[in-house]
Amino acid sequence: MSDLRELYQEMILDHNKNPRNFKVLENADRTAEGYNPLCGDHYTFYLNVDDQTISDVGFQGSGCAISKASASVMSTTIKGKSKDEADTLFNSFRSMVTGSAKPDLEAMGKLAAFSGVSEFPARVKCAILPWHTMSSALHEEQTVVSTE
């Protein structure tokens, strides 16, 4: 189990240092801003949705290693997924990091790297902010997302 935990930590550090899809989509058809005023995590998500499918995703902003890695892994996971699939992933991820449900780690794929977050309640908001922000963009909600 410690080897798996070490692998997860390495992946989180890699996605923090080299975030995937860290870009502004100039012609995004959906955007949302997310902000955690207590810790300073602040992101903007950009989505292109074609025929109910997320065709492209980008994000910009700053935050701790957990939030940036969560945004990065999420962005690679939802690209090509339908809105319903993205919603299902969001709900599964939220349940996993809050500890409200035991996840099927194999089914979660790379998202399983965040399964240990539930052991650190102060970090849950860091991991989940990008997901709430993406969901807000996906559903075209017009408010700034906050985890407070």
SULQUIHU-V72319 format. One line per field, one symbol per residue. phi: phi as a letter, one per 20 degrees, with the letter a starting at -180 (. if undefined). A space follows every 50 residues. Layout:
phi=???
//
This chain:
phi=.ffffffffffffffffcfemeaeegdfebbbdcbdffdngbccdccdcd lmcfebbbbcpbrfgffffffffgfffefnefgffffffgfffgfffemf befefffflfffgefffffcgfegfffeggfffgfffgeledeffced
//
